[in-house]
Amino acid sequence: MSSAEPQPAISVTLDNDQGVTLDQWRVGSAFALCTLWLEDGLIRLPATDWEHARDDVAHGYEWTLFLELDGPDNAIVLSCADVQSRPPVVKAQTGGLSGDDETDKHMAMLLCMLRQDGGSLRARASTLIGAAQVIGRGHEWRAVLGDNDGESQLFILSEPNGPPPPLP
């Protein structure tokens, strides 16, 4: 891989009084979880867009996620370096980006949402960091694939042990 190609992972420290370090995988999972929470546990994404994002992630499509704090509310702006439709980069040794099917699903959800919104999304910093901390504490959850009616793909939040307790 040349230095001009985007790297598949980043690490960023966000200041929430104690500082939280998130890598690209945690950001993807935290954003998926936040979106599911905000949408009462159900998200619908355009089926074709979802399938393209899922296939891109499964084939190791390399893209870079940039995070920046913006505005007085310290909103997090997620920007995707490449939202173009180009053939995925196939990696011979392993499939996917993260090595974990569920995390790759979260990354594909995020990539699909980024592509829908022209390459950038905003999230409240405290919400995204809170979700990342909940995930880091071992909260059990899944983004379960629901029906696909050809127009849209449904994702259903599954939290087998119920919602997480509030952060201290």
C-alpha positions in Angstrom: 0.0 0.0 0.0 1.4 3.4 -0.9 1.4 6.3 1.5 -1.1 8.1 -0.8 -3.7 5.5 -0.2 -6.1 5.9 2.7 -5.4 3.8 5.8 -8.2 1.6 7.0 -8.0 2.7 10.7 -7.4 5.9 12.6 -7.1 6.8 16.2 -8.4 10.1 17.6 -8.5 11.4 21.2 -11.7 13.4 22.0 -11.8 15.5 25.2 -14.7 14.7 27.5 -12.9 15.8 30.7 -10.9 12.5 30.9 -10.1 12.0 27.2 -11.4 9.1 25.2 -9.5 7.4 22.4 -11.6 6.0 19.6 -10.3 4.0 16.6 -12.3 3.8 13.4 -13.9 0.5 14.4 -15.2 2.0 17.7 -16.5 5.1 15.9 -18.4 2.9 13.4 -19.9 0.8 16.1 -20.7 3.8 18.3 -22.3 5.7 15.4 -24.4 2.6 14.5 -25.5 2.2 18.1 -26.3 5.9 18.6 -28.4 6.0 15.4 -30.3 2.9 16.5 -31.0 4.5 19.9 -32.1 7.8 18.3 -34.4 6.0 15.9 -36.1 3.8 18.6 -34.2 0.7 17.6 -35.1 0.7 13.9 -33.1 2.0 10.9 -34.0 1.7 7.2 -31.3 2.2 4.7 -31.8 2.1 0.9 -31.3 -1.6 -0.1 -29.0 -1.0 -3.0 -26.8 1.5 -1.1 -26.6 -0.9 1.8 -25.6 -3.8 -0.5 -22.9 -1.7 -2.1 -21.5 -0.6 1.2 -21.6 -4.1 2.7 -19.9 -5.5 -0.3 -17.2 -2.8 -0.3 -16.5 -3.4 3.4 -16.5 -7.2 2.9 -13.9 -6.9 0.1 -11.6 -4.6 2.1 -12.6 -1.4 0.4 -10.2 1.2 1.9 -11.6 4.6 3.0 -10.6 7.0 5.6 -12.9 8.5 8.3 -12.0 11.9 9.6 -13.3 13.3 12.9 -13.4 16.9 14.0 -15.1 18.8 16.7 -17.2 21.7 15.5 -19.2 24.5 17.0 -20.1 25.5 20.5 -21.8 22.2 21.2 -18.7 20.3 20.2 -20.6 18.3 17.6 -18.5 15.6 16.0 -18.3 15.8 12.3 -17.6 12.5 10.5 -16.2 12.9 7.0 -15.5 10.2 4.5 -12.4 10.7 2.3 -13.9 8.6 -0.6 -17.6 8.4 -1.4 -17.0 7.6 -5.0 -18.2 4.3 -6.5 -15.0 2.6 -7.5 -14.1 -1.1 -7.5 -13.3 -2.4 -4.0 -9.7 -3.3 -3.1 -9.6 -7.1 -2.5 -7.2 -8.3 0.2 -6.2 -11.9 -0.2 -5.6 -13.0 3.4 -8.7 -11.8 5.2 -12.1 -10.7 4.3 -13.6 -7.5 5.6 -11.9 -4.6 7.2 -11.9 -5.2 11.0 -11.8 -9.0 11.1 -15.1 -9.1 12.9 -18.4 -9.6 11.1 -20.5 -7.5 13.4 -18.0 -4.6 13.4 -17.8 -4.8 9.6 -21.6 -4.5 9.6 -21.4 -1.4 11.7 -18.7 0.0 9.3 -20.9 -0.7 6.3 -23.9 1.0 7.9 -21.7 4.0 8.6 -20.3 4.0 5.1 -23.8 3.7 3.6 -25.0 6.7 5.8 -22.0 8.8 4.8 -22.5 8.1 1.2 -26.2 9.1 1.5 -25.3 12.4 3.2 -22.7 13.4 0.7 -19.7 12.2 2.8 -20.3 13.8 6.2 -22.4 13.3 9.2 -22.8 15.1 12.5 -23.2 13.6 16.0 -23.4 15.1 19.4 -19.9 14.5 21.0 -21.3 13.4 24.3 -23.7 10.9 22.7 -21.1 9.4 20.5 -18.5 9.2 23.2 -21.1 7.8 25.6 -22.0 5.0 23.2 -18.3 4.2 22.7 -17.8 4.0 26.4 -20.8 1.7 26.8 -19.4 -0.5 24.1 -16.0 -0.5 25.8 -17.6 -1.6 29.0 -18.9 -4.7 27.2 -22.6 -3.8 26.6 -24.1 -6.6 24.5 -25.9 -5.4 21.5 -26.4 -6.3 17.8 -27.7 -4.6 14.7 -29.9 -7.4 13.4 -30.8 -7.5 9.7 -34.5 -7.3 9.3 -36.6 -7.5 6.2 -35.3 -6.2 2.8 -38.2 -5.3 0.6 -36.0 -4.5 -2.4 -36.3 -0.8 -1.6 -34.9 -0.7 1.9 -33.0 -2.8 4.4 -34.2 -2.8 8.0 -31.9 -2.9 10.9 -33.2 -3.8 14.4 -31.4 -3.1 17.6 -31.1 -6.2 19.8 -29.9 -5.6 23.4 -30.4 -9.1 25.0 -29.6 -7.8 28.5 -31.6 -4.6 28.1 -30.3 -1.1 27.7 -27.1 -0.2 29.4 -27.0 1.4 32.8 -26.2 5.1 32.8 -22.5 6.1 32.6 -21.1 7.2 36.0 
